[in-house]
Amino acid sequence: MYRLLAMISMLGGVANLPQYAVAQTADGSYKVQIERVIETFRAAIVNKDEEAFLRLFLKEDITWSGVTTDASLDRMYANRPKPEMKRPFKFFNSSPRKFISFVVSDKEKIDETISNVRIDSDGDVGQVWFDYNFVRGGYKENWGKESWQVVRTSDGWKIAGVVWSQEMNPTPPPSTGLR
């Protein structure tokens, strides 16, 4: 009797293994798919590919907001050309189209390095968090943390919102023709 119960329990456990394996594989594929979106985002910036960049977004008017660090604002304010000028804004909004249009129109080589990527997803919605460096003409202009909200659509993963912090480089670019 005990042998029969042990055998049934063991077979029940084995029968559940394929479902568990599929769930694990599906989880892993979401991460791989989201990682492809991240790499396409970066490559579109480097290659100045406006069309590929804009296809990554759920819609054109997503949240696209940055926050400049207090230290950067203090430096910007200290170096204002007119003392009566207002302090620069900490928070700003833009859009994916305005950003990629700037990248495409700029004559300088532009790169965005991405590191320390963290992805959390249930397979339908996700959060992406990473460190970035924005490099223009070989000069690291700013860096910080970036966060995306992503959703899985019938056309694949799309970016639904982007927010980031930015620390502006306190060292001016070299005067060797980079600017």
C-alpha positions in Angstrom: 0.0 0.0 0.0 2.8 2.5 1.0 4.6 1.5 -2.2 1.6 2.3 -4.3 1.1 5.7 -2.7 4.8 6.5 -3.1 4.6 5.5 -6.8 1.5 7.7 -7.4 3.1 10.6 -5.6 6.2 10.3 -7.6 4.3 10.0 -10.9 2.2 13.0 -10.0 5.4 15.0 -9.4 6.9 13.9 -12.7 3.6 14.8 -14.5 4.0 18.3 -13.2 7.6 18.7 -14.4 6.8 19.6 -18.0 4.4 22.5 -16.9 7.1 23.8 -14.5 9.7 23.6 -17.3 7.5 25.5 -19.7 6.8 28.2 -17.2 10.5 28.6 -16.5 11.3 28.8 -20.3 8.5 31.3 -20.9 9.7 33.5 -18.0 13.2 33.4 -19.5 12.0 34.3 -23.0 10.3 37.4 -21.7 13.6 38.6 -20.3 15.4 37.8 -23.6 12.6 39.7 -25.6 12.9 42.7 -23.3 16.7 42.6 -23.6 16.3 42.8 -27.4 14.2 45.9 -27.0 16.9 47.5 -24.9 19.6 46.6 -27.5 17.4 47.9 -30.4 16.9 51.2 -28.4 20.7 51.6 -28.0 21.5 50.5 -31.6 18.9 52.9 -33.0 20.6 55.8 -31.2 24.1 54.7 -32.4 22.9 54.2 -35.9 20.7 57.3 -35.9 17.8 55.1 -37.0 14.7 57.1 -36.3 12.2 54.6 -37.8 13.6 51.6 -35.7 13.6 53.8 -32.6 10.0 55.0 -32.9 8.7 51.4 -33.5 9.8 50.6 -29.9 7.1 52.7 -28.3 3.5 51.9 -27.5 2.4 55.3 -28.8 4.1 58.6 -29.6 2.9 60.6 -26.5 4.3 58.3 -23.8 5.7 59.8 -20.6 9.3 60.9 -21.4 10.6 62.8 -18.4 14.0 63.6 -17.0 15.2 65.0 -13.7 18.5 66.8 -13.5 20.5 66.3 -10.3 20.8 69.1 -7.8 24.6 69.2 -8.2 24.2 69.7 -11.9 21.6 72.5 -11.5 23.9 74.2 -9.0 26.7 74.2 -11.5 24.4 75.4 -14.3 23.1 78.2 -12.1 26.5 79.3 -11.0 27.7 79.6 -14.6 24.7 81.6 -15.9 25.7 84.4 -18.2 23.3 86.9 -16.5 23.0 86.9 -12.7 19.2 87.7 -12.9 18.4 84.6 -14.8 16.1 82.1 -13.2 17.5 78.8 -11.9 17.2 76.0 -14.5 14.2 73.6 -14.1 14.9 70.3 -12.3 12.2 68.4 -14.2 11.5 68.4 -17.9 9.3 66.6 -20.4 10.0 65.7 -24.0 9.1 62.9 -26.4 10.8 59.9 -28.1 10.4 61.7 -31.5 12.1 64.9 -30.2 14.9 62.9 -28.7 15.7 60.8 -31.8 15.3 63.8 -34.1 18.0 65.5 -32.1 20.2 62.4 -32.3 19.6 62.0 -36.1 20.3 65.7 -36.8 23.5 65.9 -34.7 26.7 65.7 -36.7 28.5 64.2 -33.8 28.7 60.4 -33.2 26.3 59.6 -30.4 26.3 56.5 -28.1 24.3 55.5 -25.1 25.9 52.8 -23.0 23.6 50.7 -20.8 24.7 48.6 -17.8 23.4 47.0 -14.6 20.1 46.1 -16.3 17.3 44.9 -14.1 14.1 43.5 -15.5 11.0 42.5 -13.6 8.1 41.2 -15.5 5.1 38.9 -15.2 5.1 38.3 -19.0 2.6 41.0 -19.8 3.9 44.1 -18.1 7.4 44.9 -16.9 9.8 47.3 -15.4 13.3 47.9 -16.8 15.9 49.7 -14.7 19.5 50.5 -15.8 22.5 52.8 -15.6 23.3 54.8 -18.7 26.0 57.1 -20.1 25.2 59.5 -22.9 28.3 60.0 -25.0 28.3 62.6 -27.8 31.4 63.1 -29.9 33.5 60.9 -27.6 32.6 63.2 -24.6 30.4 61.8 -21.8 27.8 64.5 -21.5 25.6 63.0 -18.8 24.8 59.8 -17.0 22.3 58.5 -14.5 19.5 55.9 -13.9 16.8 55.2 -16.4 13.5 53.4 -15.9 11.0 52.1 -18.4 7.5 50.7 -18.1 7.0 48.1 -20.8 4.0 46.1 -22.0 3.7 43.1 -24.2 1.4 43.7 -27.2 0.4 41.5 -30.1 3.4 43.2 -31.9 5.9 42.4 -29.1 7.2 44.4 -26.2 6.7 48.1 -26.3 8.0 50.9 -24.2 5.1 52.7 -22.4 7.0 55.2 -20.3 10.5 56.5 -19.8 11.9 58.4 -16.8 15.5 59.1 -16.0 17.9 61.1 -13.9 20.8 63.0 -15.3 24.1 64.1 -13.9 25.7 66.6 -16.2 29.5 66.3 -16.7 31.2 68.9 -14.6 34.3 68.8 -16.8 33.8 70.7 -20.0 34.4 68.9 -23.3 38.0 69.1 -24.6 38.5 71.9 -27.1 39.9 69.5 -29.7 37.1 70.0 -32.2 34.5 67.9 -30.4 32.3 71.0 -30.2 
